[in-house]
Amino acid sequence: MAFQISEYNSIKKELESYQAKLIAVSKKKPIEDIQEAIDAGQKSFGENYVQELVEKEAHFKRKVNWHFIGHLQSNKVKMIAPFVTLIQGVDSFKLLQEINKEGKKIDKVIDCLIQVHIAQEETKFGFSEEEVEALMLFPELAELENIRIKGLMGMASLSTDISLLKKEFSSLKNLCNNSKLMSLDPDEFDTLSMGMSSDYKIALDCGSTMIRIGSTLFGERK
Ligand SMILES: *Cc1c(COP(=O)(O)O)cnc(C)c1O
């Protein structure tokens, strides 16, 4: 299935009444589909797998803003550091240190979002709310001069219970506001990435500034 231009246009239209940005999640989708999205005016794309992202970047050569939205292994940071626009989903201090190290090598300050675990499902990835607050006050954070924390990212439960989703998104919004106040650079802390195909409308109403949409734009993934 190809890029869904009519869905794209209607989401863009919906976004006009919000201060939010659309990230088109193109994981597992071919470059032809990404090209169609580019032709429709889309500039920012989300990818989950390092190898796939590196191959796509080799094709598009910085015509695209790439957001890494998957789980990033420390030993693979160097493969995407030179060209990545935003690393969403930073889920450990060790990973932040590694991103900083690679940023330093290439004299780049790399934008990051801290991933927060807000869903009910068990997952290994993401900070708890308490851990985010501790991280923001962590003295060693100030020493990482080649990263910039732009905000938070989270995924709600896989649920159709709207009140549960609202609760999760709202608590992430709260945490984001508090973290901004604790941030070393509050003016730069301006991003709250939450909302996917199934729940982005709720996320927007709860204060999302960045939605990550895959299947609605590109069709179901295999
Ligand atoms: C795959 C993915 C998305 C997009 O999901 P859809 O339901 O296809 O919109 C968004 N965020 C993350 C972190 C993902 O891994």
The ligand as an SDF file (V2000), in Angstrom:
LIG
                    3D

 15 15  0  0  0  0  0  0  0  0999 V2000
    5.6920    2.4210   15.1430 C   0  0  0  0  0  0  0  0  0  0  0  0
    5.6840    3.5660   16.0600 C   0  0  0  0  0  0  0  0  0  0  0  0
    4.7900    4.6330   15.8800 C   0  0  0  0  0  0  0  0  0  0  0  0
    3.7120    4.6670   14.8030 C   0  0  0  0  0  0  0  0  0  0  0  0
    2.6930    3.7840   15.1110 O   0  0  0  0  0  0  0  0  0  0  0  0
    1.3040    3.7410   14.2660 P   0  0  0  0  0  0  0  0  0  0  0  0
    0.3740    3.0750   15.1940 O   0  0  0  0  0  0  0  0  0  0  0  0
    1.5940    2.9580   13.0530 O   0  0  0  0  0  0  0  0  0  0  0  0
    0.9310    5.1410   13.9740 O   0  0  0  0  0  0  0  0  0  0  0  0
    4.8790    5.7030   16.7470 C   0  0  0  0  0  0  0  0  0  0  0  0
    5.7780    5.7310   17.7390 N   0  0  0  0  0  0  0  0  0  0  0  0
    6.6530    4.7290   17.9460 C   0  0  0  0  0  0  0  0  0  0  0  0
    7.6300    4.8260   19.0630 C   0  0  0  0  0  0  0  0  0  0  0  0
    6.6290    3.6100   17.1330 C   0  0  0  0  0  0  0  0  0  0  0  0
    7.4750    2.6040   17.3690 O   0  0  0  0  0  0  0  0  0  0  0  0
  1  2  1  0
  2  3  1  0
  2 14  2  0
  3  4  1  0
  3 10  2  0
  4  5  1  0
  5  6  1  0
  6  7  2  0
  6  8  1  0
  6  9  1  0
 10 11  1  0
 11 12  2  0
 12 13  1  0
 12 14  1  0
 14 15  1  0
M  END
$$$$
